[in-house]
Amino acid sequence: MNSKLHGLVQTEWRWLIAIYLFLAGAGGGAHITGVVADFMGWTQLANIGIGLGWPCVLIGCLCLIGDLGTARNAWRVARKPDTSWIARGTIIISIFMIVAFIHTVLWVWPGTMAGPEVGARHLVGVIGAFFAFGTMVYTGLLLGDAIPIPFWNTTLLPILFFVSALSTGVMAVVLVGVIAAADQAHLLTLGRVDIVLIVIEALVLAAYLHGSYRVPNTRMAAEHLLKGELAAMFWMGVAVCGLAVPLVIDAVGLHGAGAAAASILGLIGGLCLRYVVLAGGAMYPMAAAGFEFRPIKRSKDPMPAIGKMPPS
């Protein structure tokens, strides 16, 4: 690792939190895809999206609880919603899962998505989609609330995570739709929608990294992703598997196994994106009165917590 970066990269939030952020985003994106499919009259894809959304978010929350170390600490995350995005997000996610579960029990599992009570079903769907949107955006706002890590403290991160969540949600619905032999025309339409989402995601990601590289206190983190220890996962996992390959497959219009492969690769890329953003988070040292104050890692760190700044 770059010597300037050693000891400054956060090590507390890694795979379990990355999985949590990924599943929360993809679950919200799948739910919104299902609600839109319901309005379009695509009953099978509506069932898949809405039935898939809240279980993904629930599994992600279990990963979060696992990262806390004990379920007894879980109740603490909802404290102080006026000052904590973790607390706000917990409330948003909880409401989403309750509404989505009700939607699933009343219309998806009984197989009555195309039956009566259309107005009530659509109303519940819109409410669920609203909180699904909040769930997707929250995953970026949570990281941006970590003030000591400027790489996360940018308005582009919630936008990036939202677009990625919507894209991976569409991919999840397409993957299950292929397995369930859903209408091929509807799946191809979702593939074309995902082309737009992938392009937007790539542009936002490029702007995010370009802006980070230009700013001194975030340049180290950007370099960590682009040419440091995370470079292989970023370029192969995010850029190639998560963006380039699914974009080409969707553009060609492959269906069946091709569409399933594009979705699997895109989902892997979405998870890798969360991980590299987390693992690349560097706590930039603060300077005052000629001294440099560095964040202290819990593990053994050869760098001192406070050191005299080198002459400029």
N, C-alpha and C positions, 0 to 999 in steps of 0.2 A: 504493500500500500504506500501511496505517496506519503513521505515523512511529514509533510505539512498537515495531512489529514489524519494521521494516526493518533488515536486517543480522542478525536473530536466527533467521530461518527457515532450516532446513538445506537445502542445495542439492545435496548429494552423492548422495542416493538419490532418483531420480525415475522416469522411465517404465520403464527396463529392470528395475529392482527391483520396480516395481509389477506388471509383466507376470509376473515370476518368482513373486511372492507369489500373484497371481491364478491362474496356471496350476497351481502346486503345490497350492493349495487346491481348485480345481475338479477337478483330476485325482484327488486323494484322495477327494473327494465322489463323483465318478463311479464310482470303484472300489467304494466302500462300497455305492452304489446297485446296482451290478452283482452284488455278493456277496449282498445281500438278495434281489434278483430271482432269483438262482439257488436260494436256499432256498425261494422262493415257487413255483418251477417255471416262471418266465418266461424261457425259454431265450434268446429273441432279445434281450431287454433285458439279460440277464446277459452275453451276449457283447459287447454294445455297451459297457456300463459298464466291464467288466474290460479289454476291448481298448482302450478310450479313455483309461483312467486314467493308466497309466505313460507313454505317449507325451507327454501334456500336461505331466507333471512333468519329463520329460526335456527338452522344449523350454524350459520355464521355467528349468531349470538352465543351459542354454546361454545364456539371457539373463543369468543371474547371472555366468557366466564372461565374457560380453561386457562386463559392467559392471566386472569386475576389470581389464580392459584387455588381459590376455594369459592364455592357458591355462596358462602356466608358473606362475602364482600360484594356480591352482585347488587344488593340493594343500595349500596353507596353511590352507584353511578347515576342515580336519578336525583341526587341531592343538588340543591342550589341551581335550578334551571335558569335563574336570572343572570348568572355569571358563567355558567359552564356549558359548553357545547356538547360535552359528553352527556350531561343531564338532559338537555333539550333533545338530543338525538335519541336517547333512551325513550323519552315520551313519544316522539314521532314514530319510532320503529314499533313501539308497543301498540299504538293506535292502528298503525298500518296492518300489523299482523292480526289484530282483533277483527278489523273490518274485512280484510281479505279472507279470513277464516269463515266469517259469517257468509260472505259471498260464495265461498266454495261449498259450504254445507247446504245452503239454500238452493243453489242452482247448478253447480258443477258436478258434485258427486251424484245427485239424483238424476243427472242427465236432462235437466229441464231448461237448459240455456236457451233453447229455441221456443220455449213454451210461453205461458201467460206471464203476467206481471212484468212486462217489459220495462215500464217506467220505473218501477221500484228497483229492478235489477240494474238498470243504467245509472240510477241515482247512487246506489251502493258502489257501483263500479267507478263512478267519477270521484266519490269520496275516497275510495281506496287508491285511485290513481294520484290524487292530490298528495296523500301521505306517502305514496311510493316515490313521488317526485322529491318530497322532503327527505326521504331516506337516502336517495341517490346523491343529492346535493350535500347532505350532512357529512358523508364520508370524506369529502374534501374540506369542509369547514372544520371538522374535528382536527385535522392535521394543521390547518391554518391557524388554529387557536393556540398551537404550541409556539409561543413567542420566541423562545430561545433558539428555534431552528428556522432561520429565514428562508431556507429552501422550500419550506411548506407554507410560509406566510405570504401567499400571493393569491390574487383573485382568479388567476388562471387555473389553479389546482382544482377548485370545485367544479369549474367548467369542464376541465379535462376528465375528471372522475364521472361527471354526469353523462357526458357523451359516450365515454367508454362503458358505463353501466347500461345505457340504453342499447348500445351495440351488442354487448354480451348478452343482454336480455333477449334481443331478437335472435341471436345465435342459439341460445338455449331453446327457444321455442322452435326454431327451425330444426335443430337436432332431434328433439322429441317428436316433432311433426314428421320427419323422415322415417323414424322408427315406427310411428303409428300410422304410416301411409296416408298422411293428410293430403288434401287437394294440392296437386302439383302446381297449378297456376298461382294459388295463394302463397305457396312456399317461394316460388320464383319472384313474386312481388315483394315479399319480405327481404329476399336477397338483394333486390334493387334498392330497397330502402337502406339496407345495411351498407351498400356501396357509398351512399352519401354520408352516413355516419362515420364510416372508416376514414373517408377523406377529411371530414371535419376534425376527427380525433387526431389524425396525423398532423394537420395544420396547427391545432392547439398545442399538441405535444412539442412541435418544433418551436413555436413561439415561447412556450414555457421554458424550454432548455436554452434557447437563444437569449432570452431575457435573463435567465439565471447565470449564464456564462458571462454576460456583460457586467454584472454587478459583483464587486469584489467579495462581499460577504456570502455570496451563493456560488461563486465560481468553483470553489473546491468541490461542492456537492455535484455540480454539473460535470466536472471532469471525472469524478468518481463513476458516474454513469457512462460517460462517453468513451473514456479510455483508461479507466481504473479497473478494480477488481470486479465491478458490476457490468463491465462493457460487454462481455460475452452474453450474459443474460439479457441485457438491454437490446443489443443488436439482433441476436438470434431469436430470443424469446418474444420480445415486444415488437421490434421493427419488422422482422421477417415472418415469424409464425403468427403474431397477433394482428399485423396490419397488411403486409405485402401479399402474402399467399392468399388469405381470405378475399382480399380485394380482387386479385386476378381471377380466382375461381368464381366469385359472384359476377364479375364482369363477363366472363365467358358464358355464364348461365348454366353451369353444370348442375345436375340434379341427382337425387339419390345418394349414392356413396360419396360423390364429389361434394355435394352440399353438406353432408354430415362431416366430412373431413375438414372442410373450411370452418364449420362451427366449432369443432373440437380444437383446432389450432387457434382460432380466435379466442376461445375461452381460456386456453392456456396462456395466451398473450395477455389477456386481461388480468390474470392472476400475477403474471410476471411484472406487469406494469405497477401494480400495487406494491409488490415486494421491492423493486428497485427504488421506487420513490421513498419507501420507508427506510430501507437499508442505506440509501444515499443521503439521508438527512444528517447534515453536519451542524453541530452547535458552534457557531462562530464566536471566537473569543471577544470579550468586551475590553476596551481599553480606557484607562482613566489615570490621570496624574503620572503618566510615563510607565505605568505597569499594565500588564496584560492578564486579565482574569479568564481562566479557561474552565469550562465545565468539567466536573470530576466524574469519571466513569466509576462504576461499581467494581469492575474487574481491575486487575493489576495494570497500571498505566505508567509507563516510563516517563511520561510528560508531567511536570509539576503542575499543580493546580494554579499557582501564581508564579509568573516569571517576569523578569525584567525585559521590556520590549527592546528588540534590536534597534540600533540607530537607523533612522530613515535615510 
